[in-house]
């Protein structure tokens, strides 16, 4: 078991694999469409996979759509 704050995607990459630049997407929700945070993701095949969530709203961290490893 590995205990670290570094993402497993950064640690366990394949040899010779060129890492893609991370991408960011703003999260807007509610009727007013205000930005509630940002999601950092990477592209894996045709999927966009969540890497990190940045938000000042604690409720956002409980939303299963934005858990690390979830597909956007």
C-alpha positions in Angstrom: 0.0 0.0 0.0 1.3 3.4 -0.9 0.4 6.5 1.2 1.0 9.7 -0.6 -0.7 12.9 -1.6 0.5 12.4 -5.2 -2.1 11.0 -7.6 -1.7 7.3 -8.6 -1.9 8.5 -12.2 1.3 10.5 -11.7 3.1 7.6 -10.0 2.0 4.6 -12.0 2.4 5.7 -15.6 3.8 3.3 -18.2 7.4 3.5 -19.3 7.8 5.5 -22.5 4.3 6.9 -22.2 4.1 10.6 -22.8 1.8 12.1 -20.3 -0.9 14.4 -21.7 -1.3 17.9 -20.3 -4.1 18.0 -17.7 -7.2 19.9 -18.7 -9.6 21.9 -16.6 -13.3 22.3 -16.7 -15.4 24.8 -14.7 -18.4 23.4 -12.9 -21.6 25.5 -13.0 -24.8 24.3 -11.4 -28.0 25.7 -10.0 -30.5 28.0 -11.7 -28.1 30.9 -11.7 -25.3 29.0 -13.5 -22.6 30.4 -11.2 -19.2 28.7 -11.2 -18.9 26.4 -8.2 -15.4 25.0 -8.9 -13.0 23.5 -11.3 -12.4 19.8 -12.2 -9.0 18.7 -13.4 -9.2 15.8 -15.8 -7.3 13.8 -18.3 -8.4 12.0 -21.5 -8.2 8.2 -21.5 -9.3 6.9 -24.9 -12.7 8.5 -25.5 -13.3 9.2 -21.8 -12.6 12.2 -19.7 -11.5 11.0 -16.3 -11.6 13.2 -13.1 -8.2 13.7 -11.5 -8.9 16.5 -9.0 -11.6 18.9 -7.8 -11.0 22.5 -6.7 -13.9 24.2 -5.0 -14.7 26.3 -2.0 -18.1 24.6 -1.6 -17.7 21.6 0.8 -20.8 20.0 -0.7 -19.1 19.6 -4.1 -16.6 17.1 -2.5 -19.5 14.8 -1.6 -20.9 14.7 -5.2 -20.0 11.3 -6.7 -19.7 12.8 -10.2 -16.5 14.5 -9.2 -14.7 11.7 -7.3 -11.2 10.9 -8.7 -11.5 8.2 -11.4 -15.1 9.1 -12.3 -15.9 9.8 -15.9 -17.2 13.2 -17.0 
